[in-house]
Amino acid sequence: MSKSKRNFPDPKLLFDKYGADAIRLYLISSVAVAGGDLRFKEQEVKEMIRDVFLPWYNAYRFLVQNILRHQIDTNSTFTYDPALIGTSDNIMDKWILSYSQSLIKSVKEEMETYQLNRVVPKLLKFVDQLTNWYVRLNRRRLKGETGAEDCVHALTTLYTVIDWMNRLMAPATPFLTEHLYQNLRRLQPANKQDGSIHFQMMPEVNDSLIQMDIERAVSNMTTVVQIGRALRDRKTLPEKYPLPEIVVIRPEQVQLDELKIVETYIMEQLNVRKVTFSADRSAYGVELKAEPEIPILGKRLGKQAKALFAEIRKMDTDTIEKLRADGKMVVGGHEITKDEIRIQFNAKSEGTVKYEADSEGSLLVLLNISLSQDMIDEGVSREVVNRVQKLKKKAKLVVTDEVTVFYQTPKGYLDDVITSHFEKIQSAIRATFVKSDCPGYADVCGTTEEEMKGEFFKTKTVLNLQVAHGTIDPSAPVPLCVKSSTDSGVTTLLENPKGRPAQKITVKSCGESAQSDFVNLEFVGNDRYGVVQDPKAAIILNNFGHEVKSLEHVESLAADLYRLGRRRDSFETVFRQELHEASEKL
């Protein structure tokens, strides 16, 4: 780079665009730390944000959101208690604590020898393990679905490892770690809250938390899950659809025994109903076939490659296994490596049982891809859950928001599946689920029309979804409603103990016995009546005896109390909502 030619990006613009932390971490992980020449690439800074900062921040945000939810659900205050570290019986809690301590130990060793460029790859792997494995496998626990006590253990564990990572990373990313710390320290006892993360000591290694057998078991589990997902992708079988069985074959009995510890997680992540462990590959009739990597061998051998292709395809299982073990061998007069062939697995099929197979090293995985009708139905119900969750995300709802989801679909297969799996769907979406048109008075925050299609749907089926704030029973009488000035609907005043976004509400019909304990008013700016124009003034009035039952009653009450002229444009009935700033305030 030349200063006179200015053939480099402006550092100030980069700082404004990506932040100083991202630039710093990128440079620390580069060869520049060791005095090497670095060709600066802005794209690699963007990748640093995508691969490290965003997953890291999302794990922090997920922790904060679920602490908020836990406090609301239990009506208690969550305070971080370090005495709980290591007391959980959950295998994944033990694993992430052990893995974090191994990371701390390794990073300290690298930093003592000033091998900073070796630190970032380890942190990248840790972020992946934390977000894609620990958080993903413990979502139900972190959301409180397994009980309050188990939830506290999960939240404490996640808080602990994020805190360790923040302190470990503070010298390299001072601004982000300080931002996270200033919020998380509120959960510490008052006498433990330092003013800045940079006043904190680096985390110490606690060897009593390191359990290498558990780390090994989870590492093998992730390999099994990744192979299983690849097999599903190969046969275009989404994870939403359960499968009957996965068979894990490994000659080392010790590692099979370790895998049994995490059997339930394999079942959950691959959505299979049974896991079988075996050390005997021959029991499943697994045979290996070799296919040449034509582009690689063709480029290296030219015209001689064609004869070699035929020899490679003749290789038997034992020969292929020897090539995999040794890494290379001579075939048809040419030395080839294991990277120059593609290995395929064939497993015997019996009746309706059909296996797909793949391996990594000595680990062989067989996936039974035979689908029954009840498995298909369960998969379709998960498709419905997926559509609802996408709509809630589009509506920018958070886990603490109380909502009702309304759905409509024609009579037929989809309607039958929703009916038979109704309780599971409602539990999964964590919202009231109602088959009905959304009432006109509801505060709708999201609407979608989903076309359900695929090989399991004989005809195109449409699913209409609407999500609205609050728990709504469309069969209940509409509270406190009066006729509007037009024939199209009525104006509605609703009881509003929690608050909703400010807006006028209209409905098509109402009940005659409508009543409300509170009346919500928002005064609109109008110089004629001396009301401040900006900002608006809002107030909630008690409705003792439920004597206020119409908009005229409200106008009269407001006029008497605040000496306002009876003008409808002087105030509106509203909903109000407290916005959840989950990432910033606890």
Backbone torsions as a table, in degrees:
resi	resn	phi	psi	omega
1	MET	NA	142.0	-177.4
2	SER	-118.6	128.8	179.3
3	LYS	-67.3	-38.3	-178.2
4	SER	-71.2	-37.4	-179.9
5	LYS	-83.5	-15.7	179.8
6	ARG	51.8	44.0	178.6
7	ASN	-90.8	49.0	179.2
8	PHE	-149.6	154.0	179.2
9	PRO	-70.2	147.2	179.9
10	ASP	-68.6	119.1	-178.1
11	PRO	-56.9	-38.1	-178.7
12	LYS	-63.6	-38.5	178.1
13	LEU	-67.1	-37.5	178.6
14	LEU	-65.5	-40.6	178.6
15	PHE	-62.6	-41.1	180.0
16	ASP	-67.4	-34.5	-174.6
17	LYS	-82.2	-42.7	-173.2
18	TYR	-114.9	-17.0	-177.1
19	GLY	92.7	148.4	-178.0
20	ALA	-65.9	-33.5	-178.5
21	ASP	-61.3	-42.9	-178.4
22	ALA	-64.8	-42.6	178.4
23	ILE	-63.2	-45.0	-177.7
24	ARG	-61.5	-47.0	-177.8
25	LEU	-66.0	-36.3	177.4
26	TYR	-62.1	-44.7	-178.4
27	LEU	-70.2	-36.8	179.0
28	ILE	-63.6	-34.6	-177.3
29	SER	-83.9	-3.0	-175.1
30	SER	-94.4	174.1	178.6
31	VAL	-71.0	-11.1	179.7
32	ALA	-62.0	-29.6	179.7
33	VAL	-62.5	-35.2	180.0
34	ALA	-91.5	11.8	178.2
35	GLY	85.1	11.6	179.8
36	GLY	-84.3	168.5	177.7
37	ASP	-82.1	132.8	-178.2
38	LEU	-119.1	126.9	171.7
39	ARG	-94.3	102.8	-174.4
40	PHE	-64.4	129.9	178.6
41	LYS	-128.1	118.1	-179.7
42	GLU	-61.1	-33.5	-179.5
43	GLN	-60.1	-35.2	-179.1
44	GLU	-71.6	-27.5	173.8
45	VAL	-68.2	-42.6	177.4
46	LYS	-60.7	-40.7	179.2
47	GLU	-65.6	-33.7	177.0
48	MET	-62.4	-42.0	177.7
49	ILE	-65.2	-44.4	-178.0
50	ARG	-65.4	-42.2	-171.9
51	ASP	-88.4	-24.3	-176.1
52	VAL	-116.0	-59.4	-169.9
53	PHE	-68.1	-46.0	-177.9
54	LEU	-66.1	-48.0	176.7
55	PRO	-61.2	-40.0	178.9
56	TRP	-60.5	-48.3	-179.8
57	TYR	-66.9	-37.0	179.5
58	ASN	-65.2	-36.7	176.6
59	ALA	-64.3	-42.0	176.4
60	TYR	-62.0	-45.5	-178.7
61	ARG	-64.5	-39.8	178.5
62	PHE	-62.6	-39.4	177.1
63	LEU	-61.7	-49.1	-176.9
64	VAL	-63.3	-44.1	-179.7
65	GLN	-60.2	-39.6	-177.4
66	ASN	-80.7	-23.3	169.8
67	ILE	-67.3	-42.8	176.1
68	LEU	-59.5	-45.6	-179.7
69	ARG	-63.1	-42.4	180.0
70	HIS	-61.6	-41.2	-179.8
71	GLN	-64.9	-38.2	178.5
72	ILE	-69.4	-45.5	-176.8
73	ASP	-65.5	-36.8	-175.1
74	THR	-100.9	-3.9	-178.2
75	ASN	52.9	45.1	-178.8
76	SER	-141.6	168.1	178.6
77	THR	-101.5	128.7	178.4
78	PHE	-84.4	123.1	175.1
79	THR	-122.7	130.6	-177.9
80	TYR	-66.8	127.5	-179.3
81	ASP	-120.7	102.8	-178.5
82	PRO	-63.5	-17.3	178.6
83	ALA	-65.4	-18.7	-179.7
84	LEU	-82.0	-10.9	-177.7
85	ILE	-61.5	125.1	177.0
86	GLY	83.8	0.3	-179.6
87	THR	-91.9	-9.2	-178.8
88	SER	-74.0	142.8	176.5
89	ASP	-88.1	-7.2	-177.1
90	ASN	-68.6	131.3	-175.1
91	ILE	-64.1	-34.7	-179.1
92	MET	-73.7	-31.6	173.4
93	ASP	-63.6	-45.4	179.0
94	LYS	-62.2	-39.1	-178.3
95	TRP	-65.7	-50.2	-174.7
96	ILE	-67.7	-32.1	175.4
97	LEU	-67.1	-43.4	178.0
98	SER	-64.4	-45.2	-179.2
99	TYR	-63.6	-39.2	178.8
100	SER	-64.8	-41.9	179.1
101	GLN	-66.4	-37.7	175.9
102	SER	-63.5	-37.8	177.5
103	LEU	-65.2	-47.0	179.5
104	ILE	-57.7	-44.4	179.5
105	LYS	-61.4	-45.1	-178.5
106	SER	-68.0	-44.3	-178.7
107	VAL	-63.3	-41.4	179.0
108	LYS	-61.7	-40.8	179.1
109	GLU	-64.1	-41.2	179.5
110	GLU	-67.3	-39.9	-177.6
111	MET	-71.9	-30.7	177.3
112	GLU	-65.4	-30.7	176.8
113	THR	-98.0	8.4	178.3
114	TYR	59.2	35.6	174.9
115	GLN	-93.4	62.1	-173.5
116	LEU	-64.8	-31.5	-178.3
117	ASN	-67.5	-13.0	177.3
118	ARG	-90.9	-10.7	-176.0
119	VAL	-75.0	-46.3	-173.4
120	VAL	-60.0	-44.4	177.5
121	PRO	-56.5	-35.3	178.6
122	LYS	-70.7	-36.8	177.3
123	LEU	-68.2	-37.9	176.3
124	LEU	-58.0	-46.1	-179.5
125	LYS	-65.6	-38.0	179.9
126	PHE	-64.8	-43.4	179.0
127	VAL	-60.1	-41.4	178.0
128	ASP	-62.8	-45.1	-179.9
129	GLN	-64.2	-38.5	-178.6
130	LEU	-68.2	-48.9	-173.3
131	THR	-82.2	-44.0	-174.3
132	ASN	-86.2	-14.6	-179.2
133	TRP	-121.5	-59.3	-176.9
134	TYR	-63.9	-54.1	-177.1
135	VAL	-64.0	-44.3	-177.2
136	ARG	-63.6	-41.7	-177.7
137	LEU	-77.9	-11.8	-177.2
138	ASN	-118.8	18.9	-178.8
139	ARG	-56.4	-45.7	-177.5
140	ARG	-63.5	-40.0	178.5
141	ARG	-66.9	-44.1	-178.7
142	LEU	-67.6	-25.8	178.0
143	LYS	-88.1	0.2	175.9
144	GLY	84.4	12.9	-176.2
145	GLU	-78.2	-10.2	179.9
146	THR	-110.1	15.5	178.4
147	GLY	110.0	152.4	-175.7
148	ALA	-65.0	-40.7	-177.7
149	GLU	-65.4	-44.6	178.3
150	ASP	-65.3	-35.8	177.9
151	CYS	-62.5	-42.9	179.3
152	VAL	-61.8	-40.7	177.5
153	HIS	-62.4	-43.8	-179.3
154	ALA	-66.2	-44.7	179.2
155	LEU	-64.2	-40.6	178.8
156	THR	-63.7	-42.1	179.4
157	THR	-64.4	-46.2	-180.0
158	LEU	-64.4	-42.2	176.6
159	TYR	-58.2	-43.7	-176.9
160	THR	-60.9	-49.6	-175.6
161	VAL	-71.5	-32.3	175.3
162	ILE	-68.4	-39.2	177.3
163	ASP	-63.2	-43.9	176.8
164	TRP	-60.1	-44.8	-178.9
165	MET	-65.1	-41.1	178.4
166	ASN	-58.5	-46.0	-178.6
167	ARG	-68.9	-34.5	178.9
168	LEU	-66.8	-35.8	-175.3
169	MET	-93.1	-7.9	-175.0
170	ALA	-54.2	-41.4	179.1
171	PRO	-65.1	-29.6	-177.0
172	ALA	-90.7	-32.8	-178.5
173	THR	-130.7	71.5	-171.8
174	PRO	-65.4	-31.1	-173.5
175	PHE	-79.3	-47.3	179.5
176	LEU	-64.1	-45.2	-178.8
177	THR	-62.8	-36.8	177.9
178	GLU	-66.4	-41.1	179.2
179	HIS	-60.7	-46.3	-179.8
180	LEU	-66.5	-41.8	-176.8
181	TYR	-63.4	-41.0	-176.6
182	GLN	-61.3	-27.1	175.9
183	ASN	-86.2	-44.8	-175.4
184	LEU	-69.5	-27.0	-178.2
185	ARG	-65.3	-18.7	177.8
186	ARG	-63.7	-21.3	-179.8
187	LEU	-86.2	-7.9	178.1
188	GLN	-81.2	153.0	171.2
189	PRO	-55.8	149.2	-173.8
190	ALA	-55.5	-36.1	-176.7
191	ASN	-79.4	-2.1	-179.4
192	LYS	-108.9	0.6	-174.2
193	GLN	-88.3	104.5	173.0
194	ASP	-78.2	157.6	-177.4
195	GLY	-70.6	-24.4	-177.9
196	SER	-150.8	152.6	176.6
197	ILE	-64.7	-24.3	-178.4
198	HIS	-78.1	-2.8	170.0
199	PHE	-92.4	-8.2	-177.2
200	GLN	-82.8	150.8	174.4
201	MET	-80.9	153.8	174.0
202	MET	-63.7	145.5	-179.4
203	PRO	-62.1	140.0	178.7
204	GLU	-90.9	151.7	178.3
205	VAL	-76.7	129.4	176.7
206	ASN	-114.6	97.0	-174.8
207	ASP	-63.4	-23.6	-178.7
208	SER	-68.2	-19.3	179.3
209	LEU	-89.4	-11.5	-178.1
210	ILE	-83.5	120.3	179.1
211	GLN	-129.9	96.4	-172.7
212	MET	-67.1	-29.2	178.5
213	ASP	-65.0	-38.2	178.2
214	ILE	-70.8	-40.6	177.1
215	GLU	-60.7	-40.3	179.1
216	ARG	-66.0	-42.3	-178.7
217	ALA	-62.9	-45.0	-179.2
218	VAL	-69.4	-35.4	176.6
219	SER	-61.5	-44.6	177.3
220	ASN	-66.5	-36.2	178.5
221	MET	-62.1	-44.1	179.8
222	THR	-62.6	-35.2	177.0
223	THR	-65.1	-44.6	178.6
224	VAL	-60.7	-44.8	-178.4
225	VAL	-64.7	-41.7	-179.9
226	GLN	-64.8	-39.9	176.7
227	ILE	-65.4	-44.5	178.8
228	GLY	-59.0	-41.9	177.5
229	ARG	-64.6	-38.4	178.0
230	ALA	-63.8	-38.8	178.0
231	LEU	-66.4	-39.1	176.0
232	ARG	-62.7	-45.4	179.5
233	ASP	-60.3	-38.4	-178.6
234	ARG	-61.3	-36.2	-178.5
235	LYS	-101.9	9.2	179.4
236	THR	53.0	53.9	177.6
237	LEU	-116.7	99.6	-179.3
238	PRO	-58.5	151.8	-178.4
239	GLU	-67.0	-14.4	178.1
240	LYS	-65.6	-24.6	-176.1
241	TYR	-95.7	118.3	-178.5
242	PRO	-67.8	151.0	176.4
243	LEU	-122.0	156.0	-171.5
244	PRO	-70.4	-36.4	-170.6
245	GLU	-162.0	149.3	167.0
246	ILE	-126.3	136.2	-180.0
247	VAL	-110.7	125.1	178.9
248	VAL	-109.8	118.2	-176.5
249	ILE	-115.1	125.9	178.5
250	ARG	-151.2	134.6	-176.7
251	PRO	-70.1	-25.3	-178.0
252	GLU	-83.1	109.2	-176.8
253	GLN	-64.1	-33.0	179.9
254	VAL	-59.9	-44.2	-178.8
255	GLN	-72.2	-30.5	173.9
256	LEU	-64.3	-41.3	178.5
257	ASP	-63.8	-38.2	177.7
258	GLU	-65.2	-39.1	179.7
259	LEU	-65.3	-30.0	179.6
260	LYS	-62.9	-24.1	178.8
261	ILE	-64.7	-31.8	-176.2
262	VAL	-110.7	26.0	-177.7
263	GLU	-57.9	-42.6	-177.1
264	THR	-63.6	-33.7	180.0
265	TYR	-71.2	-35.0	175.1
266	ILE	-62.4	-43.7	179.3
267	MET	-62.1	-44.4	-177.6
268	GLU	-67.6	-45.8	-174.2
269	GLN	-71.1	-32.1	179.4
270	LEU	-99.6	-2.8	180.0
271	ASN	52.8	55.3	175.4
272	VAL	-117.0	154.2	-175.7
273	ARG	-92.4	-9.7	-178.5
274	LYS	-155.1	142.0	174.2
275	VAL	-119.6	127.2	177.9
276	THR	-114.5	129.8	178.1
277	PHE	-107.2	137.1	-178.3
278	SER	-151.3	148.6	173.9
279	ALA	-104.3	0.0	-174.5
280	ASP	-110.9	100.6	179.6
281	ARG	-70.2	-32.3	-176.4
282	SER	-65.2	-24.8	-179.7
283	ALA	-63.4	-21.7	-179.1
284	TYR	-108.2	8.5	175.3
285	GLY	58.9	37.6	-177.5
286	VAL	-79.3	126.5	176.3
287	GLU	-121.6	146.2	179.7
288	LEU	-103.1	138.7	174.4
289	LYS	-126.2	144.6	-178.2
290	ALA	-111.3	135.3	173.8
291	GLU	-121.9	134.6	-178.6
292	PRO	-70.4	145.6	170.4
293	GLU	-82.5	90.5	-170.1
294	ILE	-57.1	-46.6	-179.4
295	PRO	-59.4	-39.8	-177.2
296	ILE	-70.8	-51.9	-178.5
297	LEU	-68.9	-37.2	179.1
298	GLY	-61.6	-40.2	-179.9
299	LYS	-69.0	-34.6	-176.9
300	ARG	-80.8	-38.1	-171.8
301	LEU	-108.1	-12.2	178.4
302	GLY	63.2	-128.8	-176.0
303	LYS	-67.3	-23.6	-178.9
304	GLN	-73.7	-13.8	-174.3
305	ALA	-67.1	-33.0	-174.8
306	LYS	-59.0	-44.0	179.1
307	ALA	-66.6	-34.4	179.6
308	LEU	-68.2	-35.7	179.0
309	PHE	-56.1	-44.2	-179.2
310	ALA	-64.1	-39.5	179.9
311	GLU	-66.7	-38.6	-179.9
312	ILE	-64.0	-40.4	-178.2
313	ARG	-68.7	-18.1	179.0
314	LYS	-85.3	-9.6	-175.4
315	MET	-61.4	137.1	178.3
316	ASP	-91.6	178.3	-174.8
317	THR	-61.0	-44.3	-178.0
318	ASP	-63.5	-40.4	-180.0
319	THR	-65.4	-41.7	179.5
320	ILE	-64.8	-41.3	178.5
321	GLU	-61.7	-39.2	178.9
322	LYS	-65.1	-41.2	177.8
323	LEU	-62.9	-41.5	179.2
324	ARG	-63.7	-37.4	-177.9
325	ALA	-74.8	-43.4	-176.1
326	ASP	-84.0	-25.2	-179.9
327	GLY	92.0	-20.8	178.2
328	LYS	-160.4	159.7	175.4
329	MET	-166.3	167.5	178.5
330	VAL	-95.6	125.9	179.6
331	VAL	-132.2	124.7	178.4
332	GLY	58.0	32.9	177.7
333	GLY	82.9	3.1	179.3
334	HIS	-125.0	138.2	175.4
335	GLU	-81.4	126.6	178.7
336	ILE	-123.3	158.2	177.2
337	THR	-108.8	166.5	-179.3
338	LYS	-66.2	-20.2	178.5
339	ASP	-79.6	-8.5	-177.8
340	GLU	-99.0	6.2	173.4
341	ILE	-129.6	158.5	176.8
342	ARG	-117.3	122.4	-174.2
343	ILE	-94.6	132.0	175.7
344	GLN	-116.2	148.0	-179.0
345	PHE	-114.7	137.3	173.9
346	ASN	-121.0	125.3	176.6
347	ALA	-114.9	143.4	-177.5
348	LYS	-65.8	148.0	177.7
349	SER	-115.6	140.0	179.6
350	GLU	-128.2	117.8	178.8
351	GLY	62.1	-122.7	-178.4
352	THR	-87.7	-5.7	-178.7
353	VAL	-79.6	127.0	-179.6
354	LYS	-136.1	123.5	-176.0
355	TYR	-107.0	145.7	165.0
356	GLU	-113.1	140.8	-173.9
357	ALA	-131.1	150.5	173.2
358	ASP	-161.5	166.1	-176.0
359	SER	-147.7	167.0	170.5
360	GLU	-145.7	115.8	-174.4
361	GLY	62.4	-130.5	-179.8
362	SER	-87.8	0.5	-178.9
363	LEU	-91.1	123.1	179.2
364	LEU	-117.6	132.9	-178.7
365	VAL	-122.5	128.7	175.0
366	LEU	-114.4	130.2	-179.8
367	LEU	-116.1	120.3	177.1
368	ASN	-77.1	112.6	-174.3
369	ILE	-102.2	20.6	178.8
370	SER	-82.0	116.5	-177.3
371	LEU	-98.8	132.0	172.5
372	SER	-97.6	169.0	-176.8
373	GLN	-64.8	-38.2	180.0
374	ASP	-67.0	-29.4	175.2
375	MET	-69.2	-39.7	177.3
376	ILE	-63.3	-43.8	179.5
377	ASP	-60.8	-42.6	179.3
378	GLU	-63.7	-39.5	177.8
379	GLY	-63.3	-40.4	178.2
380	VAL	-64.3	-39.9	178.1
381	SER	-62.6	-34.8	177.1
382	ARG	-70.5	-30.0	174.7
383	GLU	-62.3	-40.2	178.5
384	VAL	-63.0	-46.0	177.7
385	VAL	-57.3	-43.5	-179.8
386	ASN	-60.1	-41.4	179.7
387	ARG	-66.2	-39.2	179.3
388	VAL	-65.6	-44.3	-178.7
389	GLN	-64.7	-36.2	176.8
390	LYS	-65.3	-38.4	178.9
391	LEU	-66.5	-41.1	178.5
392	LYS	-64.0	-38.4	177.5
393	LYS	-66.4	-42.4	178.3
394	LYS	-61.5	-34.2	179.1
395	ALA	-79.8	0.8	177.9
396	LYS	61.0	38.9	176.4
397	LEU	-86.0	153.3	176.5
398	VAL	-116.3	170.3	-170.6
399	VAL	-61.8	-25.8	-177.6
400	THR	-84.6	-6.9	-179.3
401	ASP	-73.6	132.7	177.4
402	GLU	-94.0	118.3	-175.5
403	VAL	-136.4	164.5	172.3
404	THR	-121.3	133.6	179.1
405	VAL	-108.2	122.8	178.1
406	PHE	-102.9	138.7	178.4
407	TYR	-135.4	152.0	174.9
408	GLN	-142.0	134.5	175.3
409	THR	-152.3	148.7	-179.3
410	PRO	-62.3	154.4	175.6
411	LYS	-61.7	139.6	-177.6
412	GLY	151.5	-156.6	-173.2
413	TYR	-60.2	-49.9	-177.5
414	LEU	-61.7	-43.2	179.3
415	ASP	-61.2	-40.4	178.8
416	ASP	-65.1	-41.2	179.8
417	VAL	-64.0	-44.8	179.6
418	ILE	-61.4	-41.7	179.8
419	THR	-62.8	-45.1	-176.8
420	SER	-74.7	-22.3	-179.7
421	HIS	-114.3	22.3	-171.8
422	PHE	-56.9	-48.9	-176.0
423	GLU	-62.4	-41.2	179.4
424	LYS	-65.6	-40.2	179.4
425	ILE	-63.8	-47.4	-178.0
426	GLN	-62.7	-38.2	178.6
427	SER	-67.2	-40.2	-177.1
428	ALA	-69.0	-37.3	-177.3
429	ILE	-84.8	-8.9	178.2
430	ARG	52.3	49.5	179.6
431	ALA	-158.1	160.0	173.7
432	THR	-70.2	130.7	-174.9
433	PHE	-116.0	119.8	-171.9
434	VAL	-129.9	131.6	172.8
435	LYS	-87.4	98.9	-176.1
436	SER	-175.4	160.6	166.6
437	ASP	-70.6	145.9	179.1
438	CYS	-69.4	127.6	179.0
439	PRO	-59.5	147.7	-177.4
440	GLY	-63.9	-27.1	-178.3
441	TYR	-82.1	-8.3	-176.1
442	ALA	-70.3	148.7	178.6
443	ASP	-87.5	84.7	-175.3
444	VAL	-73.7	130.6	178.6
445	CYS	-118.8	-1.9	177.6
446	GLY	-167.0	140.6	179.9
447	THR	-141.4	141.0	175.8
448	THR	-153.1	155.8	173.6
449	GLU	-123.4	111.3	-174.6
450	GLU	-102.8	132.4	174.7
451	GLU	-94.8	111.8	-179.5
452	MET	-88.1	114.8	-178.4
453	LYS	-142.2	166.8	-177.7
454	GLY	142.9	-178.9	-175.5
455	GLU	-67.1	-18.1	-178.3
456	PHE	-90.1	-4.4	177.5
457	PHE	-110.5	117.6	-178.7
458	LYS	-70.8	-32.7	178.2
459	THR	-130.4	159.7	177.9
460	LYS	-64.3	129.1	-178.3
461	THR	-125.4	133.1	-178.8
462	VAL	-105.1	134.3	176.3
463	LEU	-116.8	116.0	177.9
464	ASN	-95.3	128.8	-178.2
465	LEU	-127.7	140.8	172.5
466	GLN	-138.9	138.2	177.9
467	VAL	-120.2	134.3	-176.8
468	ALA	-132.1	149.4	178.7
469	HIS	-64.9	143.3	173.7
470	GLY	85.2	171.2	175.0
471	THR	-94.4	116.3	-172.3
472	ILE	-119.7	130.4	173.2
473	ASP	-108.8	103.2	-175.3
474	PRO	-64.7	-16.0	179.8
475	SER	-84.5	-13.0	-178.7
476	ALA	-77.3	152.5	178.4
477	PRO	-64.5	144.6	178.4
478	VAL	-70.5	126.1	-178.1
479	PRO	-77.7	141.1	171.7
480	LEU	43.0	73.6	-177.6
481	CYS	-129.8	150.3	179.9
482	VAL	-136.8	165.2	179.8
483	LYS	-71.2	144.2	177.8
484	SER	-87.6	177.0	-178.5
485	SER	-76.3	-12.2	178.2
486	THR	-114.1	171.3	-179.7
487	ASP	-87.0	-1.9	-172.3
488	SER	-78.8	-20.1	-177.9
489	GLY	-178.1	-161.1	178.8
490	VAL	-133.5	156.9	173.7
491	THR	-89.7	138.0	-174.0
492	THR	-121.4	137.5	171.4
493	LEU	-112.8	129.1	-174.4
494	LEU	-120.4	148.1	170.2
495	GLU	-63.2	137.7	-170.0
496	ASN	-141.3	66.2	-175.4
497	PRO	-67.5	-26.7	-177.1
498	LYS	-104.2	-20.6	178.4
499	GLY	98.9	147.2	179.4
500	ARG	-144.8	165.1	179.9
501	PRO	-62.5	145.4	-178.2
502	ALA	-68.7	121.8	175.6
503	GLN	-172.3	155.6	174.9
504	LYS	-76.9	149.8	-177.8
505	ILE	-122.8	134.6	172.8
506	THR	-131.0	149.0	178.2
507	VAL	-134.7	164.5	-179.6
508	LYS	-82.1	-31.5	-177.5
509	SER	-148.5	168.6	-179.1
510	CYS	-152.3	164.5	178.5
511	GLY	-92.2	153.1	-177.2
512	GLU	-78.3	-22.5	-176.5
513	SER	-95.9	29.3	-176.4
514	ALA	-64.3	138.8	175.1
515	GLN	-158.0	159.7	-177.4
516	SER	-148.3	144.5	178.0
517	ASP	-79.6	-22.4	-178.2
518	PHE	-132.8	150.7	173.6
519	VAL	-120.5	126.4	-176.9
520	ASN	-101.5	128.1	-179.1
521	LEU	-123.0	145.5	168.7
522	GLU	-132.1	120.4	-176.7
523	PHE	-83.6	124.3	-178.2
524	VAL	-93.6	139.2	-178.2
525	GLY	-54.0	129.8	178.5
526	ASN	-158.8	106.1	-175.7
527	ASP	-58.7	-27.5	-177.3
528	ARG	-60.0	-33.8	-178.3
529	TYR	-105.5	9.0	176.0
530	GLY	71.6	22.2	178.7
531	VAL	-89.2	136.8	179.5
532	VAL	-61.9	131.0	-172.7
533	GLN	-77.8	-38.8	-178.4
534	ASP	-145.4	119.5	5.9
535	PRO	-83.6	171.2	176.9
536	LYS	-74.4	157.8	176.6
537	ALA	-108.6	135.0	-178.3
538	ALA	-122.5	147.0	-179.5
539	ILE	-153.7	150.3	175.3
540	ILE	-115.2	126.6	-179.9
541	LEU	-106.1	138.1	172.6
542	ASN	-69.8	141.6	-179.4
543	ASN	-115.6	67.8	-177.4
544	PHE	-61.9	133.7	177.8
545	GLY	74.2	0.3	179.1
546	HIS	55.3	35.3	-179.6
547	GLU	-76.1	-21.9	178.2
548	VAL	-85.4	112.0	-176.0
549	LYS	-130.0	5.7	-179.4
550	SER	-150.1	166.3	178.5
551	LEU	-62.9	-35.3	177.7
552	GLU	-62.5	-39.6	177.4
553	HIS	-62.2	-41.6	-179.4
554	VAL	-64.6	-43.8	179.7
555	GLU	-60.5	-42.1	-179.1
556	SER	-64.8	-43.5	180.0
557	LEU	-63.5	-45.6	-179.5
558	ALA	-64.8	-39.6	-179.8
559	ALA	-64.2	-42.0	-179.8
560	ASP	-68.1	-40.0	-176.4
561	LEU	-75.7	-39.0	-171.5
562	TYR	-116.3	8.3	176.2
563	ARG	54.9	45.3	178.0
564	LEU	-99.0	149.3	171.0
565	GLY	-68.4	152.8	-176.1
566	ARG	-82.7	72.5	179.6
567	ARG	-113.3	127.2	-176.8
568	ARG	-67.0	-23.7	-179.8
569	ASP	-81.2	2.1	179.2
570	SER	-84.0	-17.6	174.8
571	PHE	-159.2	161.6	-179.8
572	GLU	-131.6	151.9	168.5
573	THR	-80.5	137.7	-172.9
574	VAL	-139.9	164.6	163.0
575	PHE	-105.8	150.6	175.0
576	ARG	-133.4	150.0	-177.7
577	GLN	-137.3	136.3	171.8
578	GLU	-83.4	121.2	-179.4
579	LEU	-78.7	134.6	-179.0
580	HIS	-87.9	113.1	174.5
581	GLU	-97.8	70.6	-169.8
582	ALA	-64.0	-30.0	-176.1
583	SER	-80.1	-15.1	-173.7
584	GLU	-116.7	-29.5	-174.4
585	LYS	-129.2	134.3	178.2
586	LEU	-102.2	NA	NA
